[in-house]
Amino acid sequence: MIASLSGGVQWVEEGALVIAVQGVGYRVHVTASVLNSVPRPGVHIDLITEMIVRENDVSLFGFQTVEERDLFRMLLGISGVGPRTALAVLSTFSPETLRGAVAHDDVAALTRIPGIGRKTAQRLVLDLKDRVGAPTQAWQPAKVAEGDADVIGALTALGYSLAEAQAALATVPPELATLDERILAALRALGS
């Protein structure tokens, strides 16, 4: 079992990195936060990994912390949640935000995760409530205006986490009224 990797990023793929370790390139599926922290090939990176072996596939999933890896394992134990969905959860929410959403039964927030519908979100809350613990920081459910929910949805569909999308949206001037203008302004904020 491959538990961690430490090496240089050879190239970046959609949702994955290829990391060179002792002359061998390992493709590692990673969260959006890992992808955002790797600006270019050649950067050295250390990842905690989880190897998933299936009948016709062997895949590596990489995380910045052991806590993220442990949450990934918990998510895999939930019926209907596979590795790609578990990675989408951790790409959308930080571990702390996920704990807060689960502790406060915020099904609506969990449905913002790509690939998670209402029933799966309810199952996440039910199955994780006793396992993830309470959030360590004061947590408040995200209050999002109807039009802003579309902006956040567009940004998370592009691979940004919910926290990144909300932070970018907070920088959008209120005089920008159309959905397209608000999305472009948020993308500019994320790019700077």
VEXDREN-2710 file (C-alpha; in Angstrom, 1 decimal):
% VEXDREN-2710
k/r/px/py/pz
1/MET/0.0/0.0/0.0
2/ILE/1.3/3.5/-0.9
3/ALA/0.7/5.7/2.2
4/SER/2.4/8.9/1.0
5/LEU/4.3/10.4/-1.8
6/SER/7.1/13.0/-1.9
7/GLY/8.4/14.2/-5.2
8/GLY/8.2/16.7/-8.0
9/VAL/5.1/17.5/-9.9
10/GLN/5.7/16.3/-13.5
11/TRP/2.4/17.7/-14.9
12/VAL/-1.1/18.6/-13.9
13/GLU/-4.1/16.9/-15.3
14/GLU/-7.8/17.6/-14.7
15/GLY/-8.4/16.6/-11.1
16/ALA/-5.0/14.9/-10.8
17/LEU/-1.2/15.4/-10.6
18/VAL/1.6/13.2/-11.9
19/ILE/4.3/13.1/-9.2
20/ALA/7.8/11.8/-10.0
21/VAL/9.3/9.8/-7.2
22/GLN/12.6/8.1/-7.8
23/GLY/12.1/8.1/-11.6
24/VAL/8.5/6.7/-11.4
25/GLY/5.5/9.0/-12.2
26/TYR/2.5/8.3/-10.0
27/ARG/-0.9/9.7/-11.1
28/VAL/-2.7/10.9/-8.0
29/HIS/-6.3/12.2/-7.9
30/VAL/-6.3/15.2/-5.6
31/THR/-8.7/17.7/-4.1
32/ALA/-9.2/21.2/-5.6
33/SER/-7.2/22.7/-2.7
34/VAL/-4.2/20.6/-3.7
35/LEU/-4.6/21.5/-7.3
36/ASN/-4.8/25.2/-6.4
37/SER/-1.7/25.0/-4.3
38/VAL/0.4/23.6/-7.1
39/PRO/1.0/26.5/-9.5
40/ARG/3.2/24.7/-12.0
41/PRO/5.2/21.6/-12.8
42/GLY/8.5/21.2/-11.1
43/VAL/7.2/22.1/-7.6
44/HIS/8.0/19.6/-4.8
45/ILE/5.0/18.2/-3.1
46/ASP/4.3/15.9/-0.1
47/LEU/1.0/14.1/-0.1
48/ILE/-0.8/11.6/2.2
49/THR/-2.3/9.0/-0.1
50/GLU/-5.0/6.4/-0.1
51/MET/-4.7/3.6/-2.6
52/ILE/-8.0/2.1/-3.9
53/VAL/-7.8/-1.3/-5.5
54/ARG/-10.7/-2.5/-7.6
55/GLU/-11.2/-5.4/-10.0
56/ASN/-10.2/-3.3/-13.0
57/ASP/-8.5/-0.2/-11.5
58/VAL/-5.8/0.8/-9.0
59/SER/-6.0/4.5/-8.1
60/LEU/-4.2/6.8/-5.8
61/PHE/-5.9/9.7/-4.0
62/GLY/-3.8/12.4/-2.4
63/PHE/-4.5/14.8/0.5
64/GLN/-2.6/17.6/2.3
65/THR/-3.4/16.2/5.8
66/VAL/-4.1/13.0/7.6
67/GLU/-7.4/14.5/8.7
68/GLU/-8.6/14.9/5.0
69/ARG/-7.5/11.3/4.3
70/ASP/-9.4/10.0/7.3
71/LEU/-12.6/11.9/6.2
72/PHE/-12.1/10.4/2.8
73/ARG/-12.1/6.9/4.3
74/MET/-15.2/7.7/6.4
75/LEU/-17.0/9.0/3.2
76/LEU/-16.2/5.8/1.4
77/GLY/-18.0/3.8/4.1
78/ILE/-21.3/5.5/3.2
79/SER/-23.6/3.7/0.8
80/GLY/-23.6/5.4/-2.6
81/VAL/-20.4/7.3/-2.1
82/GLY/-17.5/6.2/-4.2
83/PRO/-13.9/7.6/-4.4
84/ARG/-14.8/10.4/-6.9
85/THR/-17.8/11.6/-4.9
86/ALA/-15.7/11.5/-1.6
87/LEU/-13.0/13.6/-3.4
88/ALA/-15.7/16.0/-4.6
89/VAL/-16.9/16.4/-1.0
90/LEU/-13.4/17.3/0.2
91/SER/-12.8/19.6/-2.8
92/THR/-16.0/21.5/-1.9
93/PHE/-15.7/21.6/1.9
94/SER/-12.7/21.9/4.2
95/PRO/-12.8/19.3/7.0
96/GLU/-13.9/22.0/9.5
97/THR/-16.8/23.2/7.2
98/LEU/-17.9/19.6/6.6
99/ARG/-18.0/18.9/10.3
100/GLY/-20.1/22.1/10.8
101/ALA/-22.5/21.2/8.0
102/VAL/-23.0/17.7/9.4
103/ALA/-23.3/18.8/13.0
104/HIS/-26.0/21.4/12.1
105/ASP/-27.9/19.1/9.7
106/ASP/-27.2/21.5/6.8
107/VAL/-28.5/19.3/3.9
108/ALA/-28.8/22.3/1.6
109/ALA/-25.1/23.1/1.9
110/LEU/-24.2/19.5/1.2
111/THR/-26.4/19.4/-2.0
112/ARG/-24.1/22.1/-3.5
113/ILE/-21.4/19.4/-3.9
114/PRO/-21.3/18.2/-7.5
115/GLY/-22.8/14.7/-7.7
116/ILE/-24.6/14.9/-4.3
117/GLY/-28.4/15.1/-4.3
118/ARG/-30.8/15.6/-1.4
119/LYS/-31.0/11.9/-0.5
120/THR/-27.2/11.4/-0.5
121/ALA/-26.8/14.6/1.5
122/GLN/-29.3/13.3/4.1
123/ARG/-27.4/10.0/4.2
124/LEU/-24.1/11.9/4.7
125/VAL/-25.6/13.8/7.7
126/LEU/-27.0/10.7/9.2
127/ASP/-23.9/8.5/8.8
128/LEU/-21.3/11.1/9.7
129/LYS/-23.0/12.9/12.5
130/ASP/-21.6/10.7/15.3
131/ARG/-18.3/10.0/13.6
132/VAL/-16.8/13.4/12.5
133/GLY/-17.3/15.2/15.8
134/ALA/-18.3/18.8/16.5
135/PRO/-16.6/21.7/14.7
136/THR/-13.8/23.3/16.6
137/GLN/-14.7/26.8/15.4
138/ALA/-18.0/28.7/15.7
139/TRP/-19.9/27.6/12.6
140/GLN/-22.7/29.4/10.9
141/PRO/-24.6/28.1/7.9
142/ALA/-23.9/30.0/4.7
143/LYS/-26.5/32.6/4.0
144/VAL/-26.7/32.9/0.2
145/ALA/-29.1/35.1/-1.8
146/GLU/-30.9/33.2/-4.6
147/GLY/-28.9/34.8/-7.4
148/ASP/-25.6/34.2/-5.5
149/ALA/-26.4/30.5/-5.2
150/ASP/-26.1/30.3/-8.9
151/VAL/-22.7/32.1/-8.8
152/ILE/-21.5/29.7/-6.1
153/GLY/-22.8/26.7/-8.1
154/ALA/-21.0/27.8/-11.2
155/LEU/-17.7/28.3/-9.3
156/THR/-17.9/25.0/-7.5
157/ALA/-18.7/23.3/-10.8
158/LEU/-15.4/24.7/-12.1
159/GLY/-13.6/23.0/-9.2
160/TYR/-13.4/25.8/-6.6
161/SER/-14.3/24.9/-3.0
162/LEU/-17.4/26.3/-1.4
163/ALA/-15.2/28.5/0.9
164/GLU/-13.2/29.8/-2.1
165/ALA/-16.4/30.6/-4.0
166/GLN/-18.0/32.4/-1.0
167/ALA/-14.8/34.4/-0.5
168/ALA/-14.7/35.4/-4.1
169/LEU/-18.4/36.3/-4.1
170/ALA/-17.8/38.6/-1.1
171/THR/-15.5/40.7/-3.3
172/VAL/-18.0/41.2/-6.1
173/PRO/-19.4/44.7/-6.2
174/PRO/-23.1/44.9/-5.5
175/GLU/-23.7/47.0/-8.6
176/LEU/-23.0/44.0/-10.8
177/ALA/-26.4/42.6/-11.3
178/THR/-26.4/40.0/-14.0
179/LEU/-25.3/36.4/-13.3
180/ASP/-22.6/36.5/-16.0
181/GLU/-21.1/39.7/-14.6
182/ARG/-21.1/38.3/-11.0
183/ILE/-19.4/35.1/-12.2
184/LEU/-16.8/36.9/-14.2
185/ALA/-16.0/39.2/-11.3
186/ALA/-15.7/36.3/-8.9
187/LEU/-13.4/34.5/-11.3
188/ARG/-11.2/37.6/-11.6
189/ALA/-11.0/37.7/-7.8
190/LEU/-10.0/34.0/-7.7
191/GLY/-7.4/34.6/-10.4
192/SER/-5.7/37.4/-8.5
END
